[in-house]
């Protein structure tokens, strides 16, 4: 009987030991660390939402708290937020956090939803937001590439050299929809030709997702083929002049083309009689 009790005690101790080891191991797993990051991120954005700037500032990386970017915390117009993704970077001392946040835009626009990426860093076992080390979003990366490529073309032209040829040619890069009644959903088309000697793909289109939707159908084109970028534009958030640039990424030719949408949005009762014939009536079906 005594041996059985001792045996049971030993088994119990071993279970506790293994249980403790398992818990310690779990505490150090990436999943556990991601939950810690999410908790800190939630704490930070909740403080901003509540106007508790000093609490939010304490969650900023100590070396960046006096920076200009950190000083803009009081200007936040965050209404709500959602953590979309957390990726711990190589080395485990930093992480990229992608969030979707609802914010107040201009009075005419109202609420908008935007996606953003932030870098958080591990300091003495705690995670801190570093506003001075912002990860590049895809759109910023390609916009930088776009400007660099165009600068190289301009330099080559100035020096009398052969510039890097454009391998995609658009019929027009500006789409003026004229006048639209507020609330109308418009179809926007940008026809183009593939001038490259290889098959190309419309890889991505960069635009504000809260009022533009990509409905492009044929995204792969053989040499010499024609295609078109198709977008639906929701005018319900606007009143007055509208001008928006978008960027179209083509692969594998590494080309990025800037296109522009512009026009005027009126309430139906406010359209001058002299301009009613210019009203865009093409609705998205």
C-alpha positions as a printed Julia matrix, in Angstrom:
285×3 Matrix{Float64}:
   0.0    0.0     0.0
   2.85   2.27    0.96
   4.63   1.49   -2.31
   1.48   2.3    -4.26
   1.16   5.66   -2.48
   4.84   6.45   -3.14
   4.43   5.38   -6.75
   1.36   7.59   -7.08
   3.23  10.49   -5.48
   6.13  10.09   -7.89
   3.75   9.98  -10.85
   2.01  13.09   -9.55
   5.29  14.97   -9.19
   6.35  13.94  -12.69
   3.03  15.13  -14.09
   3.45  18.47  -12.36
   7.03  18.78  -13.6
   6.11  17.95  -17.19
   3.09  20.22  -16.94
   5.29  23.07  -15.72
   7.84  22.43  -18.46
   5.04  22.39  -21.06
   3.65  25.69  -19.78
   7.1   27.28  -19.84
   7.66  26.04  -23.37
   4.25  27.33  -24.48
   4.98  30.74  -22.95
   7.97  31.09  -25.26
   6.24  30.04  -28.47
   5.7   32.52  -31.34
   1.92  32.2   -30.88
   2.18  33.33  -27.28
   4.45  36.23  -28.27
   2.0   37.3   -30.97
  -0.77  37.44  -28.37
   1.45  39.66  -26.2
   2.01  41.96  -29.18
  -1.71  42.08  -29.95
  -2.44  43.0   -26.35
   0.04  45.9   -26.46
  -1.24  47.08  -29.84
  -4.83  47.01  -28.56
  -3.77  48.95  -25.48
  -2.07  51.57  -27.65
  -4.93  52.17  -30.07
  -7.54  52.05  -27.32
  -5.64  54.83  -25.55
  -5.57  56.87  -28.77
  -9.28  56.28  -29.31
  -9.99  57.49  -25.75
  -7.76  60.54  -26.15
  -5.34  59.25  -23.5
  -2.24  60.48  -25.29
   0.15  60.11  -22.36
  -0.81  56.46  -21.88
  -0.26  55.86  -25.61
   3.1   57.63  -25.43
   4.31  55.2   -22.75
   3.8   52.4   -25.28
   6.14  54.08  -27.79
   9.75  52.94  -28.07
  11.75  54.93  -25.45
  14.16  56.29  -28.08
  11.3   57.59  -30.26
   9.0   59.25  -27.7
  10.32  62.74  -28.4
  10.23  62.39  -32.18
   8.03  64.49  -34.42
   5.9   61.5   -35.37
   5.26  60.61  -31.76
   4.25  64.23  -31.17
   1.37  63.86  -33.64
  -0.51  61.4   -31.44
  -2.97  64.01  -30.26
  -4.17  64.48  -33.85
  -5.5   60.92  -34.09
  -9.03  60.54  -35.42
  -9.33  56.79  -34.85
 -12.89  55.6   -34.33
 -12.3   51.85  -34.36
  -9.51  49.42  -35.26
  -8.93  45.75  -36.02
  -5.63  43.85  -35.94
  -5.35  41.99  -39.25
  -1.92  40.36  -39.02
   1.19  40.13  -36.85
   4.49  38.89  -38.34
   7.5   38.52  -36.06
  10.63  39.46  -38.01
  13.86  37.48  -38.16
  15.68  37.59  -34.83
  12.44  37.86  -32.85
  13.09  41.41  -31.61
  10.69  43.22  -33.93
   7.34  42.59  -35.57
   5.21  44.04  -38.35
   1.63  44.71  -37.31
  -1.04  45.35  -39.95
  -4.25  46.99  -38.79
  -7.46  48.2   -40.34
  -8.7   51.39  -38.74
 -11.8   53.45  -39.16
 -11.09  57.16  -38.99
 -12.75  60.5   -39.59
 -11.96  62.01  -42.96
 -12.97  65.49  -44.18
 -16.5   66.6   -43.36
 -17.75  65.69  -46.84
 -16.16  62.26  -46.84
 -17.08  61.22  -43.3
 -15.77  57.91  -41.99
 -13.16  55.98  -43.97
 -11.4   52.65  -43.44
  -7.68  52.4   -44.12
  -5.09  49.64  -43.75
  -1.69  50.47  -42.28
   1.47  48.67  -41.16
   3.53  49.47  -38.07
   6.74  48.12  -36.59
   6.83  47.11  -32.92
  10.07  46.29  -31.08
  10.96  44.17  -28.07
  12.7   46.08  -25.26
  13.46  44.37  -21.93
  10.69  41.85  -22.46
   8.0   44.38  -23.49
   6.78  45.39  -26.95
   6.85  49.06  -28.01
   5.63  50.87  -31.12
   8.44  52.6   -33.05
   7.01  55.43  -35.21
  10.49  56.21  -36.54
  10.91  52.8   -38.15
   7.78  52.45  -40.24
   7.7   49.45  -42.61
   7.2   50.32  -46.23
   3.76  49.45  -47.53
   3.49  47.9   -50.99
   2.07  51.11  -52.4
   4.93  53.23  -51.04
   7.52  50.79  -52.32
   6.13  50.91  -55.83
   5.53  54.63  -55.78
   9.19  55.1   -54.93
  10.04  52.74  -57.78
   7.71  54.66  -60.1
   9.35  58.0   -59.35
  12.86  56.55  -59.64
  12.13  54.97  -63.02
  10.64  58.18  -64.36
  13.59  60.17  -63.02
  15.94  57.78  -64.86
  13.92  58.27  -68.06
  14.08  62.06  -67.69
  17.84  61.97  -67.06
  18.42  59.77  -70.12
  16.37  62.13  -72.29
  18.27  65.16  -70.97
  21.6   63.5   -71.72
  20.51  62.51  -75.22
  20.52  58.83  -74.28
  17.91  56.22  -75.17
  15.43  56.17  -72.29
  13.98  53.01  -70.76
  11.08  52.22  -73.11
   7.52  52.04  -71.85
   6.18  48.54  -72.39
   2.55  49.4   -71.61
   0.73  52.16  -73.47
  -2.59  53.58  -72.21
  -5.08  55.33  -74.51
  -5.35  57.96  -71.8
  -4.05  58.3   -68.28
  -6.69  60.78  -67.12
 -10.34  59.75  -66.8
 -12.61  62.79  -66.36
 -16.11  61.62  -65.48
 -17.49  65.16  -65.74
 -20.37  65.67  -63.32
 -21.91  62.9   -61.22
 -24.85  62.91  -58.85
 -23.75  62.17  -55.29
 -24.33  58.49  -54.56
 -23.83  57.34  -58.13
 -21.51  54.37  -58.7
 -19.45  55.01  -61.83
 -17.66  52.7   -64.23
 -14.14  53.89  -65.01
 -12.16  52.35  -67.9
  -8.49  52.75  -68.83
  -7.75  50.8   -72.08
  -4.1   49.86  -72.73
  -1.84  47.86  -75.08
   0.92  45.4   -74.22
   4.01  46.62  -76.11
   6.33  44.15  -74.41
   7.78  41.11  -76.16
   6.48  38.85  -73.42
   3.29  38.01  -71.6
   2.45  40.54  -68.88
   0.14  40.54  -65.89
  -1.79  43.26  -64.08
  -0.26  42.33  -60.72
  -1.89  44.91  -58.46
  -3.72  48.23  -58.52
  -3.09  50.66  -55.68
  -6.05  52.88  -54.73
  -8.18  53.94  -51.72
 -10.34  50.89  -51.04
 -13.05  52.86  -49.27
 -14.43  54.33  -52.5
 -12.81  52.43  -55.41
 -13.27  48.76  -56.31
 -11.11  46.86  -58.81
 -13.26  44.87  -61.27
 -10.59  44.32  -63.94
 -11.37  41.06  -65.79
  -8.48  40.07  -68.06
  -5.26  40.46  -66.09
  -2.92  38.43  -68.34
  -2.04  39.71  -71.8
   0.12  38.26  -74.55
   2.47  40.49  -76.61
   0.43  42.87  -78.75
  -2.84  42.24  -76.92
  -5.08  45.0   -75.55
  -6.71  45.15  -72.13
  -8.39  47.61  -69.83
  -8.32  48.55  -66.18
 -11.89  48.53  -64.87
 -12.84  50.31  -61.66
 -16.07  51.09  -59.86
 -16.06  54.47  -58.14
 -18.52  55.2   -55.32
 -19.34  58.93  -55.19
 -21.47  58.75  -52.04
 -18.62  60.05  -49.86
 -17.9   63.14  -51.95
 -19.21  66.57  -52.75
 -17.41  68.98  -55.06
 -14.17  68.35  -56.96
 -12.68  64.85  -56.95
  -9.15  64.0   -58.07
  -7.51  60.68  -57.25
  -4.31  59.06  -58.53
  -4.05  55.28  -58.78
  -1.03  53.11  -59.63
  -1.08  49.97  -61.76
   1.71  47.42  -61.29
   2.65  45.2   -64.24
   4.84  42.11  -63.92
   7.3   40.7   -64.85
   8.29  43.9   -66.66
   8.51  45.86  -63.38
   6.43  48.74  -64.72
   4.22  51.02  -62.66
   1.84  53.43  -64.38
   0.07  56.33  -62.71
  -3.53  56.99  -63.75
  -5.86  59.74  -62.55
  -9.61  59.95  -61.99
 -11.26  63.34  -61.68
 -14.62  65.06  -61.9
 -17.26  66.89  -59.9
 -19.9   65.49  -57.56
 -23.16  67.36  -56.84
 -26.38  66.69  -55.05
 -28.99  66.36  -57.77
 -30.91  69.44  -56.63
 -27.73  71.54  -56.7
 -26.69  70.92  -60.31
 -26.97  74.14  -62.36
 -29.41  73.83  -65.28
 -26.66  74.83  -67.68
 -24.58  71.79  -66.66
 -27.22  69.06  -66.33
 -26.42  67.72  -69.79
 -22.9   66.91  -68.57
 -24.12  64.61  -65.8
 -22.53  61.14  -65.95
 -25.36  58.62  -66.0
 -23.47  55.34  -66.44
 -24.22  53.32  -63.31
 -22.58  50.14  -62.11
 -25.0   47.25  -62.6
